[in-house]
Amino acid sequence: MTTSSSRQTLREDWLALMSQRDSTFGTFKIAAILCIVCSVIVSATAVGLRPIKQKNEQLAFQREVLKVLGLYKADENKPTDIPELFKQVKPLLVNIDTGKLAETDAVNIDTFDLKEVSSNPELTVDIPAEKDLAGIGSREKFTKIYLLTKDDGSIDQMVLPVRGKGLWSTMWGLLSLDGDGKTVRGLTFYQDGETPGLGGEINNARWQESWSNPECPKVIRNDAGEVNISFYKGALNCETPNSEHLFEALGGATITTRGVETMMYYWLGDHGYKPLIENLTSGEIKVAQATR
């Protein structure tokens, strides 16, 4: 409890401070106090809002996963639908090098953050220059993928994180493949800094939907199992020769288009997800028994 004498002392200190407010020392002293008080308030607010920010970021990413799986439609669903819809998705933590489920304590599937992991030297491997088609220098040893399964437990779709250099930025996206491991079911980008109206058209819903046209399925491998995709300038339809391996080029954005192409060649190749895709499609990875 504050006594009358202590209150008197505080009052005298405050009056003494005020008496100095017009002096140079007093001005700096008051400014310093205000700075400290404001910094404490800002820091406390930031700490208090951090859980909310993290939750919003998690929901935004889950929405992208659902969108590329075709489970979330902006004109049909609301953000509040995301948690319930995401229950249909099965996340798995995998070792990219072995193409198998990850057996490590270095990362946790529930708290996995791709950007943090991909920037941690202890959790990444350097990409040999001749294999670094995506221009990213290194890649994570472990990553988190997302599966949508059928009633019988077989894989309907697999969602794989992809990224690569565009004209101005690293393009971070998600590629969904059919359970056969070669037919494209969807593509979305959730972060990039490409030029709006040009390379930024990778975020255009119409362009993204061109990757998953059920009337004209896109296939990323040839009969020999090699990655085989190209980007086509001009009118592209199902009658275009070799259309199953052709994708729509972005008008006026040659470098961004090239970045998307080389990104796919890297991540679907031997140094990327090829071993994992083979293990998923062959049944080497027992999806039904795999835990989160």
CORGINOR-V220422 format. One record per residue. N is the residue number from 1. PSI is psi in radians with two decimals (NA if undefined). BURIAL is + if it has 24 or more other ideal C-beta (glycine too) atoms within 12 Angstrom, else -. Layout:
BEGIN
[[N	PSI	BURIAL] [N	PSI	BURIAL]]
END
This chain:
BEGIN
[[1	2.38	-] [2	2.17	-] [3	2.91	-] [4	-0.59	-] [5	-0.69	-] [6	-0.65	-] [7	-0.68	-] [8	-0.69	-] [9	-0.78	-] [10	-0.71	-] [11	-0.73	-] [12	-0.68	-] [13	-0.75	-] [14	-0.75	-] [15	-0.66	-] [16	-0.70	-] [17	-0.75	-] [18	-0.58	-] [19	-0.36	-] [20	0.01	-] [21	-0.45	-] [22	-0.09	-] [23	2.81	-] [24	-0.78	-] [25	-0.76	-] [26	-0.69	-] [27	-0.83	-] [28	-0.63	-] [29	-0.79	-] [30	-0.72	-] [31	-0.71	-] [32	-0.75	-] [33	-0.77	-] [34	-0.70	-] [35	-0.77	-] [36	-0.80	-] [37	-0.80	-] [38	-0.70	-] [39	-0.65	-] [40	-0.75	-] [41	-0.80	-] [42	-0.78	-] [43	-0.76	-] [44	-0.69	-] [45	-0.76	-] [46	-0.77	-] [47	-0.72	-] [48	-0.57	-] [49	-0.22	-] [50	-0.82	-] [51	-0.65	-] [52	-0.76	-] [53	-0.78	-] [54	-0.69	-] [55	-0.74	-] [56	-0.68	-] [57	-0.69	-] [58	-0.79	-] [59	-0.68	+] [60	-0.71	-] [61	-0.73	+] [62	-0.62	+] [63	-0.70	+] [64	-0.69	+] [65	-0.81	+] [66	-0.66	+] [67	-0.78	+] [68	-0.38	+] [69	-0.16	+] [70	0.28	+] [71	-0.23	+] [72	2.11	+] [73	2.19	-] [74	-0.55	-] [75	-0.03	-] [76	-0.51	-] [77	2.82	-] [78	2.74	-] [79	-0.53	-] [80	-0.23	-] [81	-0.31	-] [82	-0.89	+] [83	-0.74	-] [84	-0.75	-] [85	-0.62	+] [86	-0.25	+] [87	-0.33	-] [88	-0.25	+] [89	2.43	+] [90	1.84	+] [91	2.52	+] [92	2.46	+] [93	2.15	+] [94	2.74	+] [95	1.99	+] [96	-0.63	+] [97	-0.80	+] [98	-0.35	-] [99	0.38	+] [100	3.08	+] [101	2.47	+] [102	2.37	+] [103	1.48	-] [104	2.67	-] [105	0.04	-] [106	-0.49	-] [107	2.70	+] [108	2.30	-] [109	-0.57	+] [110	-0.50	-] [111	0.20	-] [112	2.24	+] [113	1.92	-] [114	-0.72	+] [115	-0.66	-] [116	-0.80	-] [117	-0.75	+] [118	-0.20	+] [119	0.10	-] [120	1.96	-] [121	-0.52	-] [122	-0.30	-] [123	0.24	+] [124	2.87	+] [125	2.52	+] [126	2.47	-] [127	2.18	+] [128	2.46	-] [129	-0.70	-] [130	-0.27	-] [131	-0.20	-] [132	1.12	+] [133	-0.52	+] [134	-0.20	+] [135	0.57	+] [136	-0.12	+] [137	-0.84	-] [138	2.85	+] [139	2.77	+] [140	2.59	+] [141	-0.60	+] [142	2.59	+] [143	2.97	+] [144	2.14	+] [145	3.00	+] [146	2.26	+] [147	2.53	+] [148	2.13	+] [149	2.78	-] [150	3.06	-] [151	-0.53	-] [152	0.06	-] [153	-0.15	-] [154	2.84	-] [155	2.21	+] [156	-0.88	+] [157	2.65	+] [158	2.26	+] [159	2.16	+] [160	2.26	+] [161	2.37	+] [162	2.70	+] [163	2.77	+] [164	2.91	+] [165	2.32	+] [166	-2.58	+] [167	-0.80	+] [168	-0.17	-] [169	3.00	+] [170	2.25	+] [171	2.08	+] [172	2.17	+] [173	-3.10	+] [174	2.26	+] [175	2.24	+] [176	2.22	+] [177	2.63	+] [178	2.89	+] [179	-0.30	+] [180	-0.15	-] [181	0.09	+] [182	-0.32	+] [183	2.23	+] [184	2.30	+] [185	-0.30	+] [186	2.77	+] [187	2.39	+] [188	2.66	+] [189	2.34	+] [190	-0.13	+] [191	2.29	+] [192	2.97	+] [193	0.60	-] [194	2.83	+] [195	2.14	-] [196	2.37	-] [197	-0.26	-] [198	-1.76	+] [199	-0.45	+] [200	-0.16	+] [201	-0.08	+] [202	-0.30	+] [203	-0.02	+] [204	2.21	+] [205	-0.68	-] [206	-0.74	-] [207	-0.74	+] [208	-0.68	+] [209	-0.41	+] [210	-0.28	+] [211	-0.25	+] [212	0.66	+] [213	1.93	+] [214	-0.39	-] [215	-0.34	-] [216	1.18	+] [217	2.47	-] [218	2.35	+] [219	2.28	+] [220	-0.05	+] [221	2.64	+] [222	-3.07	-] [223	-0.37	-] [224	-0.02	-] [225	0.12	-] [226	2.57	-] [227	2.28	+] [228	1.57	-] [229	2.60	+] [230	2.77	+] [231	2.37	+] [232	2.24	+] [233	2.23	-] [234	-3.06	-] [235	2.11	-] [236	2.21	+] [237	-3.10	-] [238	-0.34	-] [239	-0.18	-] [240	2.25	-] [241	2.35	-] [242	0.44	-] [243	-0.46	+] [244	-0.35	+] [245	0.11	+] [246	2.43	+] [247	2.67	+] [248	2.13	+] [249	2.65	+] [250	2.14	+] [251	2.26	-] [252	0.26	-] [253	1.06	+] [254	-0.75	-] [255	-0.69	+] [256	-0.76	+] [257	-0.79	+] [258	-0.64	+] [259	-0.70	+] [260	-0.73	+] [261	-0.88	+] [262	-0.55	+] [263	-0.80	+] [264	-0.72	+] [265	-0.67	+] [266	-0.98	+] [267	-0.43	+] [268	-0.02	+] [269	-2.99	+] [270	-0.63	+] [271	-0.08	+] [272	-2.14	+] [273	0.05	+] [274	-0.84	+] [275	-0.69	+] [276	-0.81	+] [277	-0.72	+] [278	-0.70	+] [279	-0.57	+] [280	-0.73	+] [281	-0.47	+] [282	-0.26	-] [283	0.07	-] [284	-0.67	-] [285	2.06	+] [286	1.62	-] [287	-0.72	+] [288	-0.58	-] [289	-0.22	-] [290	2.36	+] [291	2.86	-] [292	NA	-]]
END
